[in-house]
Each structure stands twice: as C-alpha cells, then as structure tokens.
Amino acid sequence: MINLTDLKPNVGKFILEGKEHAIRPLTLNDEIWLRKEFSQDVFASFMEGNPNFEVIARIVYHQLDDKSDFVAQETVDYDDEGNEIKSKIGGWKLFASKMIGHEIKIDIVNALNVAMGISKEIMDKIDTEKKNLTL
C-alpha cells in the first residue's frame, strides 16, 4: 500500500520535438481541478495500465510551465469529399497532436508520474503488489 507520505511531487521533464518541457509539481489547486474534470474511473484505469491519452494530454498541458509552443494556429484539412476545412488547433489538442509514437507517450507519462510524486520505486512497489494479488 502506498502512503501519502511516500508521494514527493517534483518537476517532471520530457523532450518533445527537440525541446525540453517541464511539468510543474501538482499543487492542491491542481488536485481539485483534476477531481472536478475527470472521474475516478479514469484514474483507476490508468493505474491498471490502461491510460487514456486524451486525459493525460489535458493534465500534462495544464501542468506545463511554458505553454507558448501550443498557442492556437490555423490548420487546413480536407473532408472525405475533398472539401477544404479550415480550423484552429491549440492548447492540449495541439500538444496531443505532437505526441507521435509510443516512446514520447512513455516519456510524458513518466514525467507526469514525477510531477505527481510517483517515483520509480513507488511504481515498482505497485507492480509487486499487483503481482502478489494475482498469485
């Protein structure tokens, strides 16, 4: 079992498109925001190894120290009929659109764990406890 005293939030870091980004440690206000925005099912699913990357993108974007790389920008796309569609994308949606491949997703989840205070030792403890439950 993990105790609250085991959690030591810190700055999480990851590299996206060649630039280092920092995720600030979660504060009480951030925890309140998380509880208002997302259901407990999301967090239970995450702990069971089924992360919802839309939720992760929203949380990480919320925690970013510097959001300047994700300001809204015009995009052009085409529908199934070939018609041009102009729109804007920014914020967490732009951030999510840059999360390409499994490696960056793993790096971002690891950085978020650091920001929440979940160290590698705690993750190992969780894994051990899960294995013991299945035996």
VMD Tcl script that draws the C-alpha trace (Angstrom):
set ca {
  {0.00 0.00 0.00}
  {1.23 3.49 -0.83}
  {1.15 6.14 1.87}
  {0.63 9.82 1.10}
  {3.97 10.49 2.76}
  {5.59 8.37 0.02}
  {4.49 10.87 -2.64}
  {7.07 13.57 -3.28}
  {5.95 15.74 -6.24}
  {8.76 17.20 -8.29}
  {9.32 18.82 -11.69}
  {8.79 16.27 -14.45}
  {10.66 16.72 -17.73}
  {10.32 15.35 -21.24}
  {11.56 16.25 -24.70}
  {9.06 16.94 -27.47}
  {10.18 17.94 -30.95}
  {13.72 18.52 -29.70}
  {12.71 20.87 -26.87}
  {12.71 20.08 -23.17}
  {9.41 20.77 -21.43}
  {8.81 20.91 -17.68}
  {5.69 19.77 -15.87}
  {5.27 21.56 -12.57}
  {4.55 19.52 -9.42}
  {0.88 19.08 -8.59}
  {-0.49 21.51 -6.03}
  {-3.69 21.27 -4.02}
  {-5.38 23.52 -6.59}
  {-4.29 21.12 -9.34}
  {-5.70 18.16 -7.42}
  {-9.02 20.00 -7.03}
  {-9.04 20.72 -10.79}
  {-8.31 17.04 -11.52}
  {-11.17 15.83 -9.33}
  {-13.60 18.28 -10.98}
  {-12.51 17.50 -14.56}
  {-12.13 13.71 -14.50}
  {-13.93 10.76 -12.96}
  {-12.30 8.27 -10.59}
  {-12.69 5.63 -13.32}
  {-10.07 7.43 -15.40}
  {-7.50 7.16 -12.61}
  {-8.39 3.54 -11.80}
  {-7.96 2.66 -15.48}
  {-4.61 4.47 -15.53}
  {-3.37 2.51 -12.51}
  {-4.47 -0.73 -14.19}
  {-2.24 0.06 -17.16}
  {-4.93 1.43 -19.47}
  {-4.08 5.11 -19.78}
  {-6.48 7.48 -21.51}
  {-4.12 9.67 -23.51}
  {-6.69 12.40 -24.08}
  {-6.86 12.82 -20.31}
  {-3.08 12.59 -19.98}
  {-2.62 15.26 -22.67}
  {-5.07 17.56 -20.87}
  {-3.40 17.06 -17.49}
  {0.14 17.49 -18.81}
  {-0.85 20.59 -20.78}
  {-2.47 22.01 -17.63}
  {0.77 21.39 -15.70}
  {3.21 22.71 -18.32}
  {5.44 25.54 -17.12}
  {5.60 27.04 -20.62}
  {2.62 26.70 -22.95}
  {3.98 29.04 -25.65}
  {4.63 26.20 -28.12}
  {0.95 25.33 -28.13}
  {-0.80 28.60 -28.98}
  {-3.74 28.24 -31.37}
  {-2.81 28.11 -35.04}
  {-4.68 27.84 -38.32}
  {-4.84 24.40 -39.88}
  {-6.12 23.21 -43.22}
  {-7.55 19.74 -43.71}
  {-9.85 18.08 -46.19}
  {-13.04 16.12 -45.64}
  {-13.90 12.81 -47.34}
  {-15.26 14.70 -50.35}
  {-12.05 16.70 -50.82}
  {-13.51 19.94 -49.46}
  {-11.07 22.18 -47.66}
  {-11.72 22.64 -43.94}
  {-10.02 25.49 -42.12}
  {-9.89 25.43 -38.36}
  {-7.74 26.38 -35.39}
  {-5.99 23.98 -33.07}
  {-4.16 24.90 -29.92}
  {-3.76 24.09 -26.25}
  {-3.95 20.48 -25.19}
  {-5.23 19.38 -28.61}
  {-2.15 20.78 -30.35}
  {0.02 19.25 -27.64}
  {-1.66 15.87 -28.19}
  {-1.20 16.14 -31.96}
  {2.57 16.31 -31.39}
  {2.65 13.14 -29.27}
  {3.80 10.80 -32.02}
  {4.86 7.25 -31.19}
  {4.98 5.17 -28.05}
  {8.33 6.47 -26.82}
  {7.07 10.04 -26.31}
  {3.92 8.75 -24.63}
  {6.03 6.75 -22.18}
  {8.30 9.75 -21.54}
  {5.28 12.01 -20.90}
  {3.65 9.50 -18.54}
  {6.94 9.14 -16.65}
  {7.26 12.94 -16.37}
  {3.67 13.18 -15.13}
  {4.40 10.49 -12.53}
  {7.33 12.57 -11.27}
  {5.11 15.67 -11.09}
  {2.54 13.69 -9.07}
  {5.24 12.34 -6.76}
  {5.15 8.79 -8.04}
  {8.78 7.70 -8.17}
  {10.16 4.63 -9.94}
  {10.39 2.96 -6.52}
  {6.67 3.53 -5.94}
  {5.84 2.19 -9.42}
  {7.93 -0.91 -8.67}
  {6.07 -1.31 -5.37}
  {2.71 -1.05 -7.17}
  {3.82 -3.65 -9.72}
  {4.95 -6.01 -6.95}
  {1.66 -5.58 -5.11}
  {-0.30 -6.28 -8.32}
  {1.73 -9.45 -8.95}
  {1.15 -10.62 -5.38}
  {-2.61 -10.11 -5.79}
  {-2.69 -12.29 -8.90}
  {-0.75 -15.17 -7.30}
}
mol new
graphics top color blue
foreach p $ca { graphics top sphere $p radius 0.5 }
foreach p [lrange $ca 0 end-1] q [lrange $ca 1 end] { graphics top cylinder $p $q radius 0.2 }
display resetview
